[in-house]
Amino acid sequence: MTWDKTSTRTLAVDPAALWDVLADVQNWPRWDPDVARVELHGPITAGSTGFLYPSGGFRGSVHAKIAKDFTFTAWRPGHEFTLRQPVPLGRMDLRLSVAAVPGGAELTQRVVLDTPLRAVMVRIIGADIVANFGRKCDALARLATANAT
């Protein structure tokens, strides 16, 4: 019933600069190929909500019609956030964390799908989130480097 995948990569960037890019939620489409648009319903804190529009014609249009708002279940500035997105008969939790390490910042992404429709939800969104982690890291590193200069 639960699908849980964690990816980690060290980026040669300042951890604070990386966090600044991650915390700019409405600009996630600049680095995340899985996201077309994000709307926030107020300032970001644990418990705040928003709506995420996934990229991809079919996936994006279906999500826009039937999905509910996501909730930030954790928001620790400079360190991590967890976003909870309701999915049919369950939820998806997406956690991104930043840690200072020698040579830069370690970015960790954890995706948890908890639904009896796990296999379907993995095919629709979960597998892409994991498969695109490298692309996300490359774009985040470019943006964090540009912001730090």
N, C-alpha and C positions, 0 to 999 in steps of 0.2 A: 504494500500500500504506500510506502514512502520511498522516494528516490532522492538521494543525497549525493551531491558532487561538489568537491572543493578543488579549486585551482589556485596556484600561487606562483608569482613571478616577481623577481627583483628588478626594479627599474632604476636606472642611473639618474635619478631626479631627487630634488629636495622633497622630503615628505610633506612639508607644509604647502609647497606649490602643488603637489599631487592632490592633497586634500582640497585645496581651493577649486580645482577643476571638478572634483567629485561633488563638492557642495553646491556647485552652480547647477542645480537640478534641471532648470528649464533649458540648459544648453547640453544636456546629455546626448541629444542626437549628433552633436559634433564629434563624439568619440564612440558612441555605442550604436553599431549597425542594427541592433534589434529594436531601437527606439526611434519613432518618427517625431513624437512630440510629447511634452509633459506639461500638465497644468497643475499648479499648486492652489490649494484652498486656504491660503494664509501662510504665515511664517512657519519655518520648519522647526519642529521640536518632536520629541517622542509623542505620538498620538495625533500628529497632524496628518492631513489627507491630501490626496491629489488624484489625478487621472492620467494614466499612461496610455499613449497610443502606440502600439507596436508597429514596426515597419512591415512591409509585405502586404500586397493587395488584399488577398483573401483573409489572412490572419488579422491584419489591421482593421479591416471593415467589420469582421465578425466581432472582434473585441470591442470596437467602438459602440456596437449596438447592444451587446449583452453584458459586458463587464461592469463590475462595481468599482468604486474608488479603492485605491491602495491606501495603506496606513503605514507611516513610519513607526514601527514598534520599538526601535532604538535609534537615537541620534546622539552620538558622542563626538562633538566637533573636534576635528584633528585626528580622529581615530577610526570611527566606524559608524555605519548605519545599517539598519535592517528594514527592508520594505516588505510588507505583507500584501500580496495581491490575491483576492478571492479568485478561485477557479472553480469550475463545476464540481460540486460535491466536496470541496476542500479548499486548500490554499497553497500558494507558492510563497516561500520566503527567500528573499535575495539579500545576502549580507555582503557588503564590501568593507574591508578594513585596510588601514594603512599603518605600517610600523616602520620606524627608522631602523635601518640595518647598515652595516659597513658597505659603502658604495652607493647608498641611495635609500630607496623606499621599497618595502615589500608590500605588494598588493595581493590580498587574498579575496577570492570570490567564492561564496558558498551558496548553492542553489538547492533548496529543499522543496520537493513537490509532495504534498500529503493529500492524496485523493484516491478513491477506488478507481478512478479513471487515469491512473498514473501513466500507463503506456501511451494513451492518447495524448495526454498533456506533455509528455516528454517529446513526442513527435512534433507537436504543434509549436512548442516554445522552448522547453527545457534543453533539448539537445543543441539548439542554436546558441543559447546563452553560453553553454560550455564550449562549443566549437569556435565561437567568435572571441573567446577570451584573449587570445594572442593579438588579434586585430584591435581589440579594445585597449590592451596594454600599449601597443605601438602608438595609437592615437593619443592616449593619455600622456605618454612620455613626451610626445611632440608638444602638446598643449601646455603641460606643466613646465617644460623647458622654455617655451616662448613666454609664458607668464612670469617666469622667474627673472627674465632679462629685462 
